[in-house]
Protein backbone atom coordinates (compact mmCIF):
# COMPACT_ATOMS: atom_id res chain seq x y z
CA UNK A 1 0.00 0.00 0.00
CA UNK A 2 1.38 3.39 -0.97
CA UNK A 3 1.82 5.95 1.81
CA UNK A 4 3.53 9.06 0.38
CA UNK A 5 3.51 10.95 3.70
CA UNK A 6 5.21 8.11 5.52
CA UNK A 7 7.76 7.69 2.72
CA UNK A 8 8.50 11.42 2.96
CA UNK A 9 9.15 11.16 6.70
CA UNK A 10 11.51 8.22 6.24
CA UNK A 11 13.41 9.84 3.36
CA UNK A 12 13.77 13.16 5.19
CA UNK A 13 14.95 11.52 8.42
CA UNK A 14 17.56 9.38 6.66
CA UNK A 15 18.81 12.36 4.67
CA UNK A 16 19.14 14.47 7.81
CA UNK A 17 21.51 11.92 9.34
CA UNK A 18 23.71 11.18 6.34
CA UNK A 19 26.55 13.26 7.81
CA UNK A 20 26.63 11.10 10.96
CA UNK A 21 27.21 7.82 9.13
CA UNK A 22 30.64 7.06 7.73
CA UNK A 23 33.29 4.37 7.69
CA UNK A 24 33.93 4.99 11.41
CA UNK A 25 30.35 5.14 12.73
CA UNK A 26 27.30 3.03 11.83
CA UNK A 27 25.49 3.07 15.18
CA UNK A 28 22.89 5.81 14.65
CA UNK A 29 19.28 6.62 15.51
CA UNK A 30 17.76 7.11 12.06
CA UNK A 31 14.20 8.07 13.06
CA UNK A 32 13.41 9.37 16.54
CA UNK A 33 9.68 9.15 17.03
CA UNK A 34 7.87 12.46 17.42
CA UNK A 35 11.08 14.37 16.81
CA UNK A 36 10.88 13.18 13.22
CA UNK A 37 7.08 13.34 12.89
CA UNK A 38 6.69 9.59 13.45
CA UNK A 39 5.45 9.41 17.00
CA UNK A 40 5.75 6.02 18.64
CA UNK A 41 8.34 4.55 16.25
CA UNK A 42 12.14 4.52 16.47
CA UNK A 43 14.49 3.28 13.75
CA UNK A 44 18.14 2.58 14.57
CA UNK A 45 21.14 1.42 12.60
CA UNK A 46 23.16 -1.35 14.26
CA UNK A 47 26.04 -2.00 11.92
CA UNK A 48 24.60 -3.61 8.79
CA UNK A 49 21.20 -4.15 10.41
CA UNK A 50 18.23 -1.91 11.09
CA UNK A 51 15.91 -2.18 14.08
CA UNK A 52 12.49 -0.56 14.22
CA UNK A 53 10.96 -0.23 17.70
CA UNK A 54 7.30 0.53 18.37
CA UNK A 55 4.59 -0.13 20.91
CA UNK A 56 1.67 -2.45 20.34
CA UNK A 57 1.36 -6.02 19.19
CA UNK A 58 2.86 -5.59 15.73
CA UNK A 59 4.60 -3.36 13.24
CA UNK A 60 2.58 -0.97 11.10
CA UNK A 61 2.30 -2.72 7.69
CA UNK A 62 2.97 0.46 5.68
CA UNK A 63 6.05 1.22 7.74
CA UNK A 64 7.21 -2.39 7.43
CA UNK A 65 6.87 -2.38 3.66
CA UNK A 66 8.56 0.99 3.14
CA UNK A 67 11.53 0.08 5.35
CA UNK A 68 11.81 -3.39 3.83
CA UNK A 69 12.23 -1.79 0.40
CA UNK A 70 15.68 -0.57 1.47
CA UNK A 71 16.89 -4.18 1.47
CA UNK A 72 18.54 -4.00 4.89
CA UNK A 73 18.31 -6.75 7.50
CA UNK A 74 15.25 -5.40 9.33
CA UNK A 75 14.22 -6.37 12.86
CA UNK A 76 11.32 -5.22 15.04
CA UNK A 77 11.30 -4.73 18.80
CA UNK A 78 8.20 -4.10 20.89
CA UNK A 79 8.46 -1.04 23.14
CA UNK A 80 6.72 -2.23 26.25
CA UNK A 81 7.96 -2.10 29.83
CA UNK A 82 6.56 -5.58 30.43
CA UNK A 83 8.00 -7.14 27.27
CA UNK A 84 11.74 -7.78 27.27
CA UNK A 85 12.06 -10.25 24.41
CA UNK A 86 14.64 -10.08 21.65
CA UNK A 87 13.80 -8.29 18.38
CA UNK A 88 12.20 -10.41 15.65
CA UNK A 89 13.34 -10.63 12.04
CA UNK A 90 11.02 -8.81 9.63
CA UNK A 91 12.67 -8.76 6.23
CA UNK A 92 15.96 -8.76 4.35
CA UNK A 93 18.93 -11.01 5.17
CA UNK A 94 19.09 -12.41 8.68
CA UNK A 95 21.96 -11.26 10.86
CA UNK A 96 24.25 -13.78 12.57
CA UNK A 97 23.88 -14.25 16.32
CA UNK A 98 26.78 -11.87 16.91
CA UNK A 99 28.02 -9.14 14.59
CA UNK A 100 29.86 -5.83 14.90
CA UNK A 101 29.09 -2.13 14.69
CA UNK A 102 31.39 0.86 14.80
CA UNK A 103 31.36 4.05 16.84
CA UNK A 104 34.04 6.64 16.13
CA UNK A 105 36.35 3.94 14.80
CA UNK A 106 35.83 1.56 17.73
CA UNK A 107 34.19 -1.81 17.17
CA UNK A 108 31.34 -3.14 19.31
CA UNK A 109 29.96 -6.67 19.55
CA UNK A 110 26.22 -6.66 18.89
CA UNK A 111 23.34 -9.12 18.82
CA UNK A 112 19.66 -9.14 17.94
CA UNK A 113 19.28 -12.46 19.78
CA UNK A 114 20.42 -11.59 23.29
CA UNK A 115 17.30 -10.04 24.80
CA UNK A 116 15.97 -6.51 24.98
CA UNK A 117 19.34 -4.74 24.64
CA UNK A 118 21.56 -5.14 21.59
CA UNK A 119 25.00 -4.53 23.11
CA UNK A 120 25.37 -0.75 23.15
CA UNK A 121 23.36 2.31 24.11
CA UNK A 122 23.62 4.61 21.11
CA UNK A 123 22.45 7.66 23.06
CA UNK A 124 25.77 7.73 24.96
CA UNK A 125 27.87 8.16 21.79
CA UNK A 126 28.78 11.81 22.41
CA UNK A 127 29.55 11.18 26.07
CA UNK A 128 31.96 8.39 25.12
CA UNK A 129 33.62 10.68 22.58
CA UNK A 130 33.99 13.39 25.24
CA UNK A 131 35.52 10.89 27.67
CA UNK A 132 37.97 9.69 25.04
CA UNK A 133 38.99 13.28 24.25
CA UNK A 134 39.68 14.25 27.86
CA UNK A 135 41.69 11.18 28.92
CA UNK A 136 45.45 11.34 29.21
CA UNK A 137 47.51 8.14 28.90
CA UNK A 138 47.84 6.34 32.20
CA UNK A 139 44.79 7.87 33.85
CA UNK A 140 42.34 5.58 35.63
CA UNK A 141 38.66 5.24 34.73
CA UNK A 142 35.99 3.38 36.70
CA UNK A 143 32.99 2.38 34.59
CA UNK A 144 30.12 1.39 36.90
CA UNK A 145 26.86 -0.27 35.79
CA UNK A 146 29.03 -0.93 32.76
CA UNK A 147 26.81 -3.24 30.69
CA UNK A 148 29.08 -4.37 27.80
CA UNK A 149 31.80 -1.91 28.77
CA UNK A 150 31.89 0.50 25.86
CA UNK A 151 32.77 3.49 28.02
CA UNK A 152 35.79 1.41 29.07
CA UNK A 153 36.67 0.82 25.42
CA UNK A 154 36.51 4.56 24.66
CA UNK A 155 38.72 5.37 27.65
CA UNK A 156 41.20 2.58 26.92
CA UNK A 157 41.51 3.82 23.31
CA UNK A 158 42.90 7.05 24.77
CA UNK A 159 45.37 5.20 26.98
CA UNK A 160 43.42 4.88 30.22
CA UNK A 161 43.63 1.97 32.64
CA UNK A 162 40.01 0.95 33.09
CA UNK A 163 37.97 -0.86 35.71
CA UNK A 164 34.69 -2.28 34.38
CA UNK A 165 32.04 -3.03 37.01
CA UNK A 166 28.75 -4.86 36.47
CA UNK A 167 26.49 -7.35 38.23
CA UNK A 168 26.40 -9.65 35.20
CA UNK A 169 29.22 -12.02 34.33
CA UNK A 170 27.69 -12.34 30.85
CA UNK A 171 28.15 -8.63 30.23
CA UNK A 172 31.64 -8.57 31.74
CA UNK A 173 32.62 -11.34 29.33
CA UNK A 174 31.00 -9.34 26.53
CA UNK A 175 33.12 -6.35 27.58
CA UNK A 176 36.26 -8.47 27.37
CA UNK A 177 35.25 -9.44 23.84
CA UNK A 178 34.88 -5.76 23.00
CA UNK A 179 38.45 -5.18 24.16
CA UNK A 180 39.70 -7.99 21.94
CA UNK A 181 37.69 -6.68 18.98
CA UNK A 182 39.65 -3.44 19.27
CA UNK A 183 43.04 -5.16 19.58
CA UNK A 184 43.27 -4.33 23.29
CA UNK A 185 44.31 -6.93 25.83
CA UNK A 186 41.64 -7.23 28.57
CA UNK A 187 44.39 -8.52 30.89
CA UNK A 188 45.74 -4.95 30.95
CA UNK A 189 42.50 -3.80 32.61
CA UNK A 190 40.31 -4.67 35.58
CA UNK A 191 36.88 -6.29 35.72
CA UNK A 192 34.72 -6.33 38.85
CA UNK A 193 31.55 -8.39 39.26
CA UNK A 194 29.02 -7.22 41.80
CA UNK A 195 26.99 -4.37 43.22
CA UNK A 196 28.26 -0.86 42.51
CA UNK A 197 27.51 0.41 46.04
CA UNK A 198 29.46 -2.49 47.51
CA UNK A 199 32.47 -1.91 45.27
CA UNK A 200 32.51 1.86 45.81
CA UNK A 201 32.53 1.37 49.58
CA UNK A 202 35.29 -1.18 49.18
CA UNK A 203 37.37 1.16 46.98
CA UNK A 204 36.87 4.02 49.45
CA UNK A 205 37.98 1.83 52.36
CA UNK A 206 41.05 0.70 50.40
CA UNK A 207 41.88 4.27 49.40
CA UNK A 208 41.67 3.37 45.74
CA UNK A 209 41.11 6.46 43.60
CA UNK A 210 40.15 7.11 39.98
CA UNK A 211 40.56 10.08 37.65
CA UNK A 212 37.13 9.60 36.06
CA UNK A 213 34.07 7.64 37.18
CA UNK A 214 31.08 6.81 34.97
CA UNK A 215 27.70 6.60 36.74
CA UNK A 216 24.76 5.49 34.60
CA UNK A 217 22.58 3.33 36.86
CA UNK A 218 19.23 1.77 36.03
CA UNK A 219 16.20 3.80 37.10
CA UNK A 220 15.21 1.07 39.55
CA UNK A 221 17.14 -1.90 40.88
CA UNK A 222 17.30 -4.27 43.83
CA UNK A 223 20.55 -5.70 45.19
CA UNK A 224 21.13 -9.28 46.37
CA UNK A 225 20.05 -8.29 49.88
CA UNK A 226 16.77 -6.84 48.68
CA UNK A 227 17.73 -3.19 49.08
CA UNK A 228 16.00 -1.00 46.49
CA UNK A 229 17.68 1.78 44.49
CA UNK A 230 15.51 4.51 42.97
CA UNK A 231 17.13 7.26 40.91
CA UNK A 232 14.82 9.99 42.19
CA UNK A 233 15.62 9.21 45.83
CA UNK A 234 19.03 7.58 45.95
CA UNK A 235 21.21 9.05 43.18
CA UNK A 236 22.66 11.67 45.55
CA UNK A 237 23.93 8.93 47.87
CA UNK A 238 25.48 7.06 44.94
CA UNK A 239 27.09 10.24 43.64
CA UNK A 240 28.58 11.13 47.03
CA UNK A 241 29.99 7.63 47.42
CA UNK A 242 31.56 7.80 43.96
CA UNK A 243 33.07 11.21 44.79
CA UNK A 244 34.88 9.62 47.74
CA UNK A 245 36.75 7.44 45.22
CA UNK A 246 37.97 10.30 43.02
CA UNK A 247 41.47 11.65 42.67
CA UNK A 248 41.78 15.38 43.43
CA UNK A 249 40.49 17.24 40.39
CA UNK A 250 38.71 14.13 39.17
CA UNK A 251 35.47 14.00 37.20
CA UNK A 252 32.24 12.06 37.33
CA UNK A 253 29.92 11.59 34.37
CA UNK A 254 26.50 11.35 36.04
CA UNK A 255 23.65 10.13 33.84
CA UNK A 256 20.07 9.01 34.11
CA UNK A 257 17.36 8.23 31.56
CA UNK A 258 14.59 8.52 34.17
CA UNK A 259 11.84 10.56 32.51
CA UNK A 260 10.05 11.37 35.77
CA UNK A 261 12.72 13.83 36.89
CA UNK A 262 13.78 17.11 35.30
CA UNK A 263 17.39 18.04 34.63
CA UNK A 264 17.16 20.65 37.39
CA UNK A 265 15.90 18.06 39.87
CA UNK A 266 18.63 15.65 38.83
CA UNK A 267 21.39 18.24 39.20
CA UNK A 268 20.08 19.14 42.66
CA UNK A 269 21.24 15.70 43.82
CA UNK A 270 24.80 16.30 42.56
CA UNK A 271 26.18 18.40 45.38
CA UNK A 272 29.61 19.89 46.10
CA UNK A 273 30.80 19.78 42.50
CA UNK A 274 31.17 22.06 39.49
CA UNK A 275 28.46 20.83 37.13
CA UNK A 276 28.08 21.02 33.36
CA UNK A 277 25.07 19.47 31.62
CA UNK A 278 25.46 18.24 28.04
CA UNK A 279 22.90 17.63 25.32
CA UNK A 280 22.00 14.37 23.65
CA UNK A 281 23.48 13.46 20.23
CA UNK A 282 21.97 15.33 17.28
CA UNK A 283 20.22 12.23 15.90
CA UNK A 284 18.04 12.19 19.04
CA UNK A 285 15.44 14.77 18.04
CA UNK A 286 12.55 13.79 20.32
CA UNK A 287 12.27 14.68 24.02
CA UNK A 288 15.74 14.73 25.65
CA UNK A 289 15.14 11.93 28.14
CA UNK A 290 18.83 11.25 28.85
CA UNK A 291 20.26 13.66 31.39
CA UNK A 292 24.07 13.81 31.37
CA UNK A 293 26.15 15.96 33.69
CA UNK A 294 29.92 16.23 33.97
CA UNK A 295 30.87 16.93 37.57
CA UNK A 296 34.32 18.26 38.43
CA UNK A 297 35.67 18.30 41.97
C-alpha positions as CSV (number, residue, x, y, z in Angstrom):
1,X,0.0,0.0,0.0
2,X,1.4,3.4,-1.0
3,X,1.8,6.0,1.8
4,X,3.5,9.1,0.4
5,X,3.5,10.9,3.7
6,X,5.2,8.1,5.5
7,X,7.8,7.7,2.7
8,X,8.5,11.4,3.0
9,X,9.2,11.2,6.7
10,X,11.5,8.2,6.2
11,X,13.4,9.8,3.4
12,X,13.8,13.2,5.2
13,X,14.9,11.5,8.4
14,X,17.6,9.4,6.7
15,X,18.8,12.4,4.7
16,X,19.1,14.5,7.8
17,X,21.5,11.9,9.3
18,X,23.7,11.2,6.3
19,X,26.5,13.3,7.8
20,X,26.6,11.1,11.0
21,X,27.2,7.8,9.1
22,X,30.6,7.1,7.7
23,X,33.3,4.4,7.7
24,X,33.9,5.0,11.4
25,X,30.3,5.1,12.7
26,X,27.3,3.0,11.8
27,X,25.5,3.1,15.2
28,X,22.9,5.8,14.7
29,X,19.3,6.6,15.5
30,X,17.8,7.1,12.1
31,X,14.2,8.1,13.1
32,X,13.4,9.4,16.5
33,X,9.7,9.2,17.0
34,X,7.9,12.5,17.4
35,X,11.1,14.4,16.8
36,X,10.9,13.2,13.2
37,X,7.1,13.3,12.9
38,X,6.7,9.6,13.5
39,X,5.4,9.4,17.0
40,X,5.8,6.0,18.6
41,X,8.3,4.5,16.2
42,X,12.1,4.5,16.5
43,X,14.5,3.3,13.7
44,X,18.1,2.6,14.6
45,X,21.1,1.4,12.6
46,X,23.2,-1.3,14.3
47,X,26.0,-2.0,11.9
48,X,24.6,-3.6,8.8
49,X,21.2,-4.2,10.4
50,X,18.2,-1.9,11.1
51,X,15.9,-2.2,14.1
52,X,12.5,-0.6,14.2
53,X,11.0,-0.2,17.7
54,X,7.3,0.5,18.4
55,X,4.6,-0.1,20.9
56,X,1.7,-2.5,20.3
57,X,1.4,-6.0,19.2
58,X,2.9,-5.6,15.7
59,X,4.6,-3.4,13.2
60,X,2.6,-1.0,11.1
61,X,2.3,-2.7,7.7
62,X,3.0,0.5,5.7
63,X,6.1,1.2,7.7
64,X,7.2,-2.4,7.4
65,X,6.9,-2.4,3.7
66,X,8.6,1.0,3.1
67,X,11.5,0.1,5.3
68,X,11.8,-3.4,3.8
69,X,12.2,-1.8,0.4
70,X,15.7,-0.6,1.5
71,X,16.9,-4.2,1.5
72,X,18.5,-4.0,4.9
73,X,18.3,-6.7,7.5
74,X,15.2,-5.4,9.3
75,X,14.2,-6.4,12.9
76,X,11.3,-5.2,15.0
77,X,11.3,-4.7,18.8
78,X,8.2,-4.1,20.9
79,X,8.5,-1.0,23.1
80,X,6.7,-2.2,26.3
81,X,8.0,-2.1,29.8
82,X,6.6,-5.6,30.4
83,X,8.0,-7.1,27.3
84,X,11.7,-7.8,27.3
85,X,12.1,-10.3,24.4
86,X,14.6,-10.1,21.6
87,X,13.8,-8.3,18.4
88,X,12.2,-10.4,15.7
89,X,13.3,-10.6,12.0
90,X,11.0,-8.8,9.6
91,X,12.7,-8.8,6.2
92,X,16.0,-8.8,4.4
93,X,18.9,-11.0,5.2
94,X,19.1,-12.4,8.7
95,X,22.0,-11.3,10.9
96,X,24.2,-13.8,12.6
97,X,23.9,-14.2,16.3
98,X,26.8,-11.9,16.9
99,X,28.0,-9.1,14.6
100,X,29.9,-5.8,14.9
101,X,29.1,-2.1,14.7
102,X,31.4,0.9,14.8
103,X,31.4,4.0,16.8
104,X,34.0,6.6,16.1
105,X,36.4,3.9,14.8
106,X,35.8,1.6,17.7
107,X,34.2,-1.8,17.2
108,X,31.3,-3.1,19.3
109,X,30.0,-6.7,19.6
110,X,26.2,-6.7,18.9
111,X,23.3,-9.1,18.8
112,X,19.7,-9.1,17.9
113,X,19.3,-12.5,19.8
114,X,20.4,-11.6,23.3
115,X,17.3,-10.0,24.8
116,X,16.0,-6.5,25.0
117,X,19.3,-4.7,24.6
118,X,21.6,-5.1,21.6
119,X,25.0,-4.5,23.1
120,X,25.4,-0.8,23.2
121,X,23.4,2.3,24.1
122,X,23.6,4.6,21.1
123,X,22.4,7.7,23.1
124,X,25.8,7.7,25.0
125,X,27.9,8.2,21.8
126,X,28.8,11.8,22.4
127,X,29.6,11.2,26.1
128,X,32.0,8.4,25.1
129,X,33.6,10.7,22.6
130,X,34.0,13.4,25.2
131,X,35.5,10.9,27.7
132,X,38.0,9.7,25.0
133,X,39.0,13.3,24.2
134,X,39.7,14.3,27.9
135,X,41.7,11.2,28.9
136,X,45.4,11.3,29.2
137,X,47.5,8.1,28.9
138,X,47.8,6.3,32.2
139,X,44.8,7.9,33.9
140,X,42.3,5.6,35.6
141,X,38.7,5.2,34.7
142,X,36.0,3.4,36.7
143,X,33.0,2.4,34.6
144,X,30.1,1.4,36.9
145,X,26.9,-0.3,35.8
146,X,29.0,-0.9,32.8
147,X,26.8,-3.2,30.7
148,X,29.1,-4.4,27.8
149,X,31.8,-1.9,28.8
150,X,31.9,0.5,25.9
151,X,32.8,3.5,28.0
152,X,35.8,1.4,29.1
153,X,36.7,0.8,25.4
154,X,36.5,4.6,24.7
155,X,38.7,5.4,27.7
156,X,41.2,2.6,26.9
157,X,41.5,3.8,23.3
158,X,42.9,7.1,24.8
159,X,45.4,5.2,27.0
160,X,43.4,4.9,30.2
161,X,43.6,2.0,32.6
162,X,40.0,0.9,33.1
163,X,38.0,-0.9,35.7
164,X,34.7,-2.3,34.4
165,X,32.0,-3.0,37.0
166,X,28.8,-4.9,36.5
167,X,26.5,-7.3,38.2
168,X,26.4,-9.7,35.2
169,X,29.2,-12.0,34.3
170,X,27.7,-12.3,30.9
171,X,28.2,-8.6,30.2
172,X,31.6,-8.6,31.7
173,X,32.6,-11.3,29.3
174,X,31.0,-9.3,26.5
175,X,33.1,-6.3,27.6
176,X,36.3,-8.5,27.4
177,X,35.2,-9.4,23.8
178,X,34.9,-5.8,23.0
179,X,38.5,-5.2,24.2
180,X,39.7,-8.0,21.9
181,X,37.7,-6.7,19.0
182,X,39.6,-3.4,19.3
183,X,43.0,-5.2,19.6
184,X,43.3,-4.3,23.3
185,X,44.3,-6.9,25.8
186,X,41.6,-7.2,28.6
187,X,44.4,-8.5,30.9
188,X,45.7,-5.0,30.9
189,X,42.5,-3.8,32.6
190,X,40.3,-4.7,35.6
191,X,36.9,-6.3,35.7
192,X,34.7,-6.3,38.8
193,X,31.6,-8.4,39.3
194,X,29.0,-7.2,41.8
195,X,27.0,-4.4,43.2
196,X,28.3,-0.9,42.5
197,X,27.5,0.4,46.0
198,X,29.5,-2.5,47.5
199,X,32.5,-1.9,45.3
200,X,32.5,1.9,45.8
201,X,32.5,1.4,49.6
202,X,35.3,-1.2,49.2
203,X,37.4,1.2,47.0
204,X,36.9,4.0,49.5
205,X,38.0,1.8,52.4
206,X,41.1,0.7,50.4
207,X,41.9,4.3,49.4
208,X,41.7,3.4,45.7
209,X,41.1,6.5,43.6
210,X,40.1,7.1,40.0
211,X,40.6,10.1,37.7
212,X,37.1,9.6,36.1
213,X,34.1,7.6,37.2
214,X,31.1,6.8,35.0
215,X,27.7,6.6,36.7
216,X,24.8,5.5,34.6
217,X,22.6,3.3,36.9
218,X,19.2,1.8,36.0
219,X,16.2,3.8,37.1
220,X,15.2,1.1,39.5
221,X,17.1,-1.9,40.9
222,X,17.3,-4.3,43.8
223,X,20.5,-5.7,45.2
224,X,21.1,-9.3,46.4
225,X,20.0,-8.3,49.9
226,X,16.8,-6.8,48.7
227,X,17.7,-3.2,49.1
228,X,16.0,-1.0,46.5
229,X,17.7,1.8,44.5
230,X,15.5,4.5,43.0
231,X,17.1,7.3,40.9
232,X,14.8,10.0,42.2
233,X,15.6,9.2,45.8
234,X,19.0,7.6,45.9
235,X,21.2,9.0,43.2
236,X,22.7,11.7,45.6
237,X,23.9,8.9,47.9
238,X,25.5,7.1,44.9
239,X,27.1,10.2,43.6
240,X,28.6,11.1,47.0
241,X,30.0,7.6,47.4
242,X,31.6,7.8,44.0
243,X,33.1,11.2,44.8
244,X,34.9,9.6,47.7
245,X,36.8,7.4,45.2
246,X,38.0,10.3,43.0
247,X,41.5,11.6,42.7
248,X,41.8,15.4,43.4
249,X,40.5,17.2,40.4
250,X,38.7,14.1,39.2
251,X,35.5,14.0,37.2
252,X,32.2,12.1,37.3
253,X,29.9,11.6,34.4
254,X,26.5,11.4,36.0
255,X,23.7,10.1,33.8
256,X,20.1,9.0,34.1
257,X,17.4,8.2,31.6
258,X,14.6,8.5,34.2
259,X,11.8,10.6,32.5
260,X,10.1,11.4,35.8
261,X,12.7,13.8,36.9
262,X,13.8,17.1,35.3
263,X,17.4,18.0,34.6
264,X,17.2,20.7,37.4
265,X,15.9,18.1,39.9
266,X,18.6,15.7,38.8
267,X,21.4,18.2,39.2
268,X,20.1,19.1,42.7
269,X,21.2,15.7,43.8
270,X,24.8,16.3,42.6
271,X,26.2,18.4,45.4
272,X,29.6,19.9,46.1
273,X,30.8,19.8,42.5
274,X,31.2,22.1,39.5
275,X,28.5,20.8,37.1
276,X,28.1,21.0,33.4
277,X,25.1,19.5,31.6
278,X,25.5,18.2,28.0
279,X,22.9,17.6,25.3
280,X,22.0,14.4,23.6
281,X,23.5,13.5,20.2
282,X,22.0,15.3,17.3
283,X,20.2,12.2,15.9
284,X,18.0,12.2,19.0
285,X,15.4,14.8,18.0
286,X,12.5,13.8,20.3
287,X,12.3,14.7,24.0
288,X,15.7,14.7,25.7
289,X,15.1,11.9,28.1
290,X,18.8,11.2,28.8
291,X,20.3,13.7,31.4
292,X,24.1,13.8,31.4
293,X,26.1,16.0,33.7
294,X,29.9,16.2,34.0
295,X,30.9,16.9,37.6
296,X,34.3,18.3,38.4
297,X,35.7,18.3,42.0
